[in-house]
Amino acid sequence: MLFLNIAQGSLEESRYYLILANDLGYGDTSKLLLDLEEVSKLLDSYINAIEKHR
């Protein structure tokens, strides 16, 4: 389960850098943020399913 927590941390770090890149004017990151949100939902669902079956 530890690797899933690491994945969540990496996902949040990615979200931070995408927001920062957008704020600094490096480009529009809205599509990437939407993709990241989808990955976040999938990861959360996967974690919940694993915990439910433990």
N, CA, C and O atoms as a Maestro MAE file, in Angstrom:
{
 s_m_m2io_version
 :::
 2.0.0
}

f_m_ct {
 s_m_title
 :::
 protein
 m_atom[216] {
  # First column is atom index #
  i_m_mmod_type
  r_m_x_coord
  r_m_y_coord
  r_m_z_coord
  i_m_residue_number
  s_m_chain_name
  s_m_pdb_residue_name
  s_m_pdb_atom_name
  i_m_atomic_number
  :::
  1 25 0.813 -1.199 0.000 1 A "MET " " N  " 7
  2 3 0.000 0.000 0.000 1 A "MET " " CA " 6
  3 2 0.859 1.267 0.000 1 A "MET " " C  " 6
  4 15 0.409 2.340 -0.402 1 A "MET " " O  " 8
  5 25 2.086 1.121 0.452 2 A "LEU " " N  " 7
  6 3 2.982 2.269 0.518 2 A "LEU " " CA " 6
  7 2 3.195 2.909 -0.855 2 A "LEU " " C  " 6
  8 15 3.228 4.133 -0.977 2 A "LEU " " O  " 8
  9 25 3.341 2.067 -1.893 3 A "PHE " " N  " 7
  10 3 3.592 2.627 -3.218 3 A "PHE " " CA " 6
  11 2 2.407 3.448 -3.721 3 A "PHE " " C  " 6
  12 15 2.596 4.373 -4.510 3 A "PHE " " O  " 8
  13 25 1.187 3.128 -3.279 4 A "LEU " " N  " 7
  14 3 0.025 3.921 -3.670 4 A "LEU " " CA " 6
  15 2 0.037 5.283 -2.986 4 A "LEU " " C  " 6
  16 15 -0.371 6.282 -3.579 4 A "LEU " " O  " 8
  17 25 0.497 5.324 -1.755 5 A "ASN " " N  " 7
  18 3 0.633 6.609 -1.057 5 A "ASN " " CA " 6
  19 2 1.707 7.468 -1.719 5 A "ASN " " C  " 6
  20 15 1.564 8.686 -1.816 5 A "ASN " " O  " 8
  21 25 2.770 6.830 -2.167 6 A "ILE " " N  " 7
  22 3 3.813 7.563 -2.890 6 A "ILE " " CA " 6
  23 2 3.251 8.113 -4.194 6 A "ILE " " C  " 6
  24 15 3.545 9.244 -4.578 6 A "ILE " " O  " 8
  25 25 2.438 7.303 -4.872 7 A "ALA " " N  " 7
  26 3 1.812 7.747 -6.122 7 A "ALA " " CA " 6
  27 2 0.908 8.957 -5.878 7 A "ALA " " C  " 6
  28 15 0.886 9.891 -6.679 7 A "ALA " " O  " 8
  29 25 0.171 8.938 -4.778 8 A "GLN " " N  " 7
  30 3 -0.682 10.090 -4.450 8 A "GLN " " CA " 6
  31 2 0.158 11.339 -4.196 8 A "GLN " " C  " 6
  32 15 -0.192 12.434 -4.636 8 A "GLN " " O  " 8
  33 25 1.259 11.166 -3.489 9 A "GLY " " N  " 7
  34 3 2.149 12.302 -3.228 9 A "GLY " " CA " 6
  35 2 2.726 12.862 -4.506 9 A "GLY " " C  " 6
  36 15 2.796 14.079 -4.675 9 A "GLY " " O  " 8
  37 25 3.135 12.000 -5.401 10 A "SER " " N  " 7
  38 3 3.682 12.439 -6.691 10 A "SER " " CA " 6
  39 2 2.620 13.147 -7.517 10 A "SER " " C  " 6
  40 15 2.906 14.130 -8.201 10 A "SER " " O  " 8
  41 25 1.406 12.648 -7.451 11 A "LEU " " N  " 7
  42 3 0.308 13.273 -8.173 11 A "LEU " " CA " 6
  43 2 0.071 14.695 -7.665 11 A "LEU " " C  " 6
  44 15 -0.108 15.621 -8.457 11 A "LEU " " O  " 8
  45 25 0.071 14.862 -6.348 12 A "GLU " " N  " 7
  46 3 -0.137 16.196 -5.787 12 A "GLU " " CA " 6
  47 2 1.037 17.128 -6.096 12 A "GLU " " C  " 6
  48 15 0.843 18.325 -6.305 12 A "GLU " " O  " 8
  49 25 2.226 16.589 -6.124 13 A "GLU " " N  " 7
  50 3 3.393 17.396 -6.500 13 A "GLU " " CA " 6
  51 2 3.263 17.845 -7.951 13 A "GLU " " C  " 6
  52 15 3.577 18.991 -8.276 13 A "GLU " " O  " 8
  53 25 2.810 16.968 -8.810 14 A "SER " " N  " 7
  54 3 2.594 17.319 -10.217 14 A "SER " " CA " 6
  55 2 1.540 18.403 -10.347 14 A "SER " " C  " 6
  56 15 1.687 19.338 -11.134 14 A "SER " " O  " 8
  57 25 0.464 18.267 -9.559 15 A "ARG " " N  " 7
  58 3 -0.594 19.280 -9.587 15 A "ARG " " CA " 6
  59 2 -0.027 20.654 -9.198 15 A "ARG " " C  " 6
  60 15 -0.336 21.664 -9.830 15 A "ARG " " O  " 8
  61 25 0.794 20.675 -8.166 16 A "TYR " " N  " 7
  62 3 1.407 21.922 -7.712 16 A "TYR " " CA " 6
  63 2 2.229 22.567 -8.831 16 A "TYR " " C  " 6
  64 15 2.111 23.765 -9.088 16 A "TYR " " O  " 8
  65 25 3.065 21.756 -9.494 17 A "TYR " " N  " 7
  66 3 3.931 22.310 -10.541 17 A "TYR " " CA " 6
  67 2 3.147 22.749 -11.769 17 A "TYR " " C  " 6
  68 15 3.545 23.700 -12.441 17 A "TYR " " O  " 8
  69 25 2.054 22.083 -12.074 18 A "LEU " " N  " 7
  70 3 1.221 22.532 -13.187 18 A "LEU " " CA " 6
  71 2 0.559 23.868 -12.871 18 A "LEU " " C  " 6
  72 15 0.483 24.748 -13.729 18 A "LEU " " O  " 8
  73 25 0.084 24.015 -11.644 19 A "ILE " " N  " 7
  74 3 -0.511 25.296 -11.237 19 A "ILE " " CA " 6
  75 2 0.540 26.394 -11.257 19 A "ILE " " C  " 6
  76 15 0.279 27.504 -11.720 19 A "ILE " " O  " 8
  77 25 1.726 26.082 -10.754 20 A "LEU " " N  " 7
  78 3 2.807 27.061 -10.749 20 A "LEU " " CA " 6
  79 2 3.195 27.465 -12.167 20 A "LEU " " C  " 6
  80 15 3.373 28.650 -12.447 20 A "LEU " " O  " 8
  81 25 3.327 26.496 -13.056 21 A "ALA " " N  " 7
  82 3 3.689 26.789 -14.442 21 A "ALA " " CA " 6
  83 2 2.648 27.687 -15.096 21 A "ALA " " C  " 6
  84 15 2.991 28.600 -15.847 21 A "ALA " " O  " 8
  85 25 1.381 27.426 -14.811 22 A "ASN " " N  " 7
  86 3 0.316 28.261 -15.358 22 A "ASN " " CA " 6
  87 2 0.391 29.669 -14.781 22 A "ASN " " C  " 6
  88 15 0.279 30.651 -15.515 22 A "ASN " " O  " 8
  89 25 0.579 29.769 -13.468 23 A "ASP " " N  " 7
  90 3 0.658 31.077 -12.816 23 A "ASP " " CA " 6
  91 2 1.841 31.904 -13.315 23 A "ASP " " C  " 6
  92 15 1.763 33.131 -13.391 23 A "ASP " " O  " 8
  93 25 2.928 31.228 -13.652 24 A "LEU " " N  " 7
  94 3 4.114 31.929 -14.144 24 A "LEU " " CA " 6
  95 2 4.041 32.238 -15.637 24 A "LEU " " C  " 6
  96 15 4.944 32.859 -16.197 24 A "LEU " " O  " 8
  97 25 2.968 31.800 -16.268 25 A "GLY " " N  " 7
  98 3 2.753 32.120 -17.671 25 A "GLY " " CA " 6
  99 2 3.514 31.242 -18.648 25 A "GLY " " C  " 6
  100 15 3.742 31.649 -19.787 25 A "GLY " " O  " 8
  101 25 3.911 30.052 -18.233 26 A "TYR " " N  " 7
  102 3 4.642 29.155 -19.128 26 A "TYR " " CA " 6
  103 2 3.731 28.468 -20.128 26 A "TYR " " C  " 6
  104 15 4.214 27.851 -21.078 26 A "TYR " " O  " 8
  105 25 2.447 28.560 -19.937 27 A "GLY " " N  " 7
  106 3 1.496 27.970 -20.875 27 A "GLY " " CA " 6
  107 2 0.219 27.574 -20.164 27 A "GLY " " C  " 6
  108 15 0.108 27.633 -18.940 27 A "GLY " " O  " 8
  109 25 -0.728 27.173 -20.968 28 A "ASP " " N  " 7
  110 3 -2.021 26.753 -20.441 28 A "ASP " " CA " 6
  111 2 -1.936 25.292 -20.020 28 A "ASP " " C  " 6
  112 15 -1.701 24.415 -20.851 28 A "ASP " " O  " 8
  113 25 -2.124 25.036 -18.747 29 A "THR " " N  " 7
  114 3 -2.021 23.679 -18.227 29 A "THR " " CA " 6
  115 2 -3.390 23.090 -17.881 29 A "THR " " C  " 6
  116 15 -3.473 22.057 -17.217 29 A "THR " " O  " 8
  117 25 -4.453 23.742 -18.327 30 A "SER " " N  " 7
  118 3 -5.797 23.305 -17.933 30 A "SER " " CA " 6
  119 2 -6.101 21.887 -18.403 30 A "SER " " C  " 6
  120 15 -6.711 21.118 -17.660 30 A "SER " " O  " 8
  121 25 -5.694 21.522 -19.614 31 A "LYS " " N  " 7
  122 3 -5.932 20.159 -20.106 31 A "LYS " " CA " 6
  123 2 -5.165 19.145 -19.265 31 A "LYS " " C  " 6
  124 15 -5.697 18.088 -18.925 31 A "LYS " " O  " 8
  125 25 -3.934 19.460 -18.935 32 A "LEU " " N  " 7
  126 3 -3.138 18.550 -18.109 32 A "LEU " " CA " 6
  127 2 -3.725 18.420 -16.706 32 A "LEU " " C  " 6
  128 15 -3.701 17.337 -16.120 32 A "LEU " " O  " 8
  129 25 -4.248 19.510 -16.173 33 A "LEU " " N  " 7
  130 3 -4.876 19.453 -14.855 33 A "LEU " " CA " 6
  131 2 -6.143 18.594 -14.875 33 A "LEU " " C  " 6
  132 15 -6.437 17.893 -13.907 33 A "LEU " " O  " 8
  133 25 -6.888 18.652 -15.976 34 A "LEU " " N  " 7
  134 3 -8.060 17.790 -16.102 34 A "LEU " " CA " 6
  135 2 -7.648 16.319 -16.169 34 A "LEU " " C  " 6
  136 15 -8.281 15.462 -15.553 34 A "LEU " " O  " 8
  137 25 -6.591 16.038 -16.917 35 A "ASP " " N  " 7
  138 3 -6.065 14.671 -16.988 35 A "ASP " " CA " 6
  139 2 -5.584 14.210 -15.617 35 A "ASP " " C  " 6
  140 15 -5.816 13.070 -15.216 35 A "ASP " " O  " 8
  141 25 -4.918 15.100 -14.914 36 A "LEU " " N  " 7
  142 3 -4.419 14.782 -13.583 36 A "LEU " " CA " 6
  143 2 -5.569 14.484 -12.626 36 A "LEU " " C  " 6
  144 15 -5.463 13.593 -11.784 36 A "LEU " " O  " 8
  145 25 -6.658 15.222 -12.754 37 A "GLU " " N  " 7
  146 3 -7.829 14.993 -11.912 37 A "GLU " " CA " 6
  147 2 -8.423 13.613 -12.185 37 A "GLU " " C  " 6
  148 15 -8.847 12.920 -11.259 37 A "GLU " " O  " 8
  149 25 -8.453 13.222 -13.444 38 A "GLU " " N  " 7
  150 3 -8.952 11.896 -13.796 38 A "GLU " " CA " 6
  151 2 -8.061 10.804 -13.203 38 A "GLU " " C  " 6
  152 15 -8.564 9.813 -12.674 38 A "GLU " " O  " 8
  153 25 -6.763 10.977 -13.288 39 A "VAL " " N  " 7
  154 3 -5.833 10.012 -12.708 39 A "VAL " " CA " 6
  155 2 -6.013 9.957 -11.195 39 A "VAL " " C  " 6
  156 15 -5.954 8.881 -10.602 39 A "VAL " " O  " 8
  157 25 -6.231 11.099 -10.575 40 A "SER " " N  " 7
  158 3 -6.446 11.161 -9.135 40 A "SER " " CA " 6
  159 2 -7.685 10.357 -8.734 40 A "SER " " C  " 6
  160 15 -7.654 9.603 -7.761 40 A "SER " " O  " 8
  161 25 -8.766 10.523 -9.484 41 A "LYS " " N  " 7
  162 3 -9.994 9.783 -9.193 41 A "LYS " " CA " 6
  163 2 -9.776 8.277 -9.356 41 A "LYS " " C  " 6
  164 15 -10.245 7.484 -8.539 41 A "LYS " " O  " 8
  165 25 -9.064 7.892 -10.413 42 A "LEU " " N  " 7
  166 3 -8.783 6.472 -10.635 42 A "LEU " " CA " 6
  167 2 -7.943 5.894 -9.506 42 A "LEU " " C  " 6
  168 15 -8.215 4.798 -9.015 42 A "LEU " " O  " 8
  169 25 -6.933 6.629 -9.103 43 A "LEU " " N  " 7
  170 3 -6.060 6.173 -8.024 43 A "LEU " " CA " 6
  171 2 -6.837 6.047 -6.711 43 A "LEU " " C  " 6
  172 15 -6.680 5.064 -5.986 43 A "LEU " " O  " 8
  173 25 -7.667 7.031 -6.412 44 A "ASP " " N  " 7
  174 3 -8.486 6.975 -5.194 44 A "ASP " " CA " 6
  175 2 -9.431 5.772 -5.218 44 A "ASP " " C  " 6
  176 15 -9.596 5.081 -4.212 44 A "ASP " " O  " 8
  177 25 -10.043 5.533 -6.364 45 A "SER " " N  " 7
  178 3 -10.941 4.384 -6.490 45 A "SER " " CA " 6
  179 2 -10.190 3.080 -6.295 45 A "SER " " C  " 6
  180 15 -10.675 2.170 -5.623 45 A "SER " " O  " 8
  181 25 -9.020 2.991 -6.875 46 A "TYR " " N  " 7
  182 3 -8.198 1.790 -6.743 46 A "TYR " " CA " 6
  183 2 -7.820 1.553 -5.284 46 A "TYR " " C  " 6
  184 15 -7.912 0.428 -4.792 46 A "TYR " " O  " 8
  185 25 -7.403 2.595 -4.601 47 A "ILE " " N  " 7
  186 3 -7.029 2.487 -3.187 47 A "ILE " " CA " 6
  187 2 -8.236 2.061 -2.353 47 A "ILE " " C  " 6
  188 15 -8.121 1.188 -1.492 47 A "ILE " " O  " 8
  189 25 -9.384 2.672 -2.605 48 A "ASN " " N  " 7
  190 3 -10.595 2.321 -1.849 48 A "ASN " " CA " 6
  191 2 -10.997 0.865 -2.089 48 A "ASN " " C  " 6
  192 15 -11.415 0.180 -1.156 48 A "ASN " " O  " 8
  193 25 -10.873 0.389 -3.324 49 A "ALA " " N  " 7
  194 3 -11.220 -0.990 -3.633 49 A "ALA " " CA " 6
  195 2 -10.292 -1.959 -2.916 49 A "ALA " " C  " 6
  196 15 -10.734 -2.989 -2.408 49 A "ALA " " O  " 8
  197 25 -9.010 -1.629 -2.875 50 A "ILE " " N  " 7
  198 3 -8.047 -2.498 -2.188 50 A "ILE " " CA " 6
  199 2 -8.329 -2.526 -0.692 50 A "ILE " " C  " 6
  200 15 -8.307 -3.593 -0.079 50 A "ILE " " O  " 8
  201 25 -8.592 -1.369 -0.101 51 A "GLU " " N  " 7
  202 3 -8.873 -1.310 1.335 51 A "GLU " " CA " 6
  203 2 -10.165 -2.040 1.687 51 A "GLU " " C  " 6
  204 15 -10.277 -2.638 2.757 51 A "GLU " " O  " 8
  205 25 -11.126 -1.987 0.791 52 A "LYS " " N  " 7
  206 3 -12.407 -2.640 1.026 52 A "LYS " " CA " 6
  207 2 -12.268 -4.161 1.053 52 A "LYS " " C  " 6
  208 15 -13.010 -4.842 1.760 52 A "LYS " " O  " 8
  209 25 -11.324 -4.688 0.291 53 A "HIS " " N  " 7
  210 3 -11.149 -6.129 0.183 53 A "HIS " " CA " 6
  211 2 -10.099 -6.662 1.142 53 A "HIS " " C  " 6
  212 15 -9.753 -7.842 1.073 53 A "HIS " " O  " 8
  213 25 -9.594 -5.844 2.014 54 A "ARG " " N  " 7
  214 3 -8.581 -6.291 2.992 54 A "ARG " " CA " 6
  215 2 -9.234 -6.948 4.160 54 A "ARG " " C  " 6
  216 15 -8.550 -7.388 5.084 54 A "ARG " " O  " 8
  :::
 }
 m_bond[215] {
  # First column is bond index #
  i_m_from
  i_m_to
  i_m_order
  :::
  1 1 2 1
  2 2 3 1
  3 3 4 2
  4 3 5 1
  5 5 6 1
  6 6 7 1
  7 7 8 2
  8 7 9 1
  9 9 10 1
  10 10 11 1
  11 11 12 2
  12 11 13 1
  13 13 14 1
  14 14 15 1
  15 15 16 2
  16 15 17 1
  17 17 18 1
  18 18 19 1
  19 19 20 2
  20 19 21 1
  21 21 22 1
  22 22 23 1
  23 23 24 2
  24 23 25 1
  25 25 26 1
  26 26 27 1
  27 27 28 2
  28 27 29 1
  29 29 30 1
  30 30 31 1
  31 31 32 2
  32 31 33 1
  33 33 34 1
  34 34 35 1
  35 35 36 2
  36 35 37 1
  37 37 38 1
  38 38 39 1
  39 39 40 2
  40 39 41 1
  41 41 42 1
  42 42 43 1
  43 43 44 2
  44 43 45 1
  45 45 46 1
  46 46 47 1
  47 47 48 2
  48 47 49 1
  49 49 50 1
  50 50 51 1
  51 51 52 2
  52 51 53 1
  53 53 54 1
  54 54 55 1
  55 55 56 2
  56 55 57 1
  57 57 58 1
  58 58 59 1
  59 59 60 2
  60 59 61 1
  61 61 62 1
  62 62 63 1
  63 63 64 2
  64 63 65 1
  65 65 66 1
  66 66 67 1
  67 67 68 2
  68 67 69 1
  69 69 70 1
  70 70 71 1
  71 71 72 2
  72 71 73 1
  73 73 74 1
  74 74 75 1
  75 75 76 2
  76 75 77 1
  77 77 78 1
  78 78 79 1
  79 79 80 2
  80 79 81 1
  81 81 82 1
  82 82 83 1
  83 83 84 2
  84 83 85 1
  85 85 86 1
  86 86 87 1
  87 87 88 2
  88 87 89 1
  89 89 90 1
  90 90 91 1
  91 91 92 2
  92 91 93 1
  93 93 94 1
  94 94 95 1
  95 95 96 2
  96 95 97 1
  97 97 98 1
  98 98 99 1
  99 99 100 2
  100 99 101 1
  101 101 102 1
  102 102 103 1
  103 103 104 2
  104 103 105 1
  105 105 106 1
  106 106 107 1
  107 107 108 2
  108 107 109 1
  109 109 110 1
  110 110 111 1
  111 111 112 2
  112 111 113 1
  113 113 114 1
  114 114 115 1
  115 115 116 2
  116 115 117 1
  117 117 118 1
  118 118 119 1
  119 119 120 2
  120 119 121 1
  121 121 122 1
  122 122 123 1
  123 123 124 2
  124 123 125 1
  125 125 126 1
  126 126 127 1
  127 127 128 2
  128 127 129 1
  129 129 130 1
  130 130 131 1
  131 131 132 2
  132 131 133 1
  133 133 134 1
  134 134 135 1
  135 135 136 2
  136 135 137 1
  137 137 138 1
  138 138 139 1
  139 139 140 2
  140 139 141 1
  141 141 142 1
  142 142 143 1
  143 143 144 2
  144 143 145 1
  145 145 146 1
  146 146 147 1
  147 147 148 2
  148 147 149 1
  149 149 150 1
  150 150 151 1
  151 151 152 2
  152 151 153 1
  153 153 154 1
  154 154 155 1
  155 155 156 2
  156 155 157 1
  157 157 158 1
  158 158 159 1
  159 159 160 2
  160 159 161 1
  161 161 162 1
  162 162 163 1
  163 163 164 2
  164 163 165 1
  165 165 166 1
  166 166 167 1
  167 167 168 2
  168 167 169 1
  169 169 170 1
  170 170 171 1
  171 171 172 2
  172 171 173 1
  173 173 174 1
  174 174 175 1
  175 175 176 2
  176 175 177 1
  177 177 178 1
  178 178 179 1
  179 179 180 2
  180 179 181 1
  181 181 182 1
  182 182 183 1
  183 183 184 2
  184 183 185 1
  185 185 186 1
  186 186 187 1
  187 187 188 2
  188 187 189 1
  189 189 190 1
  190 190 191 1
  191 191 192 2
  192 191 193 1
  193 193 194 1
  194 194 195 1
  195 195 196 2
  196 195 197 1
  197 197 198 1
  198 198 199 1
  199 199 200 2
  200 199 201 1
  201 201 202 1
  202 202 203 1
  203 203 204 2
  204 203 205 1
  205 205 206 1
  206 206 207 1
  207 207 208 2
  208 207 209 1
  209 209 210 1
  210 210 211 1
  211 211 212 2
  212 211 213 1
  213 213 214 1
  214 214 215 1
  215 215 216 2
  :::
 }
}
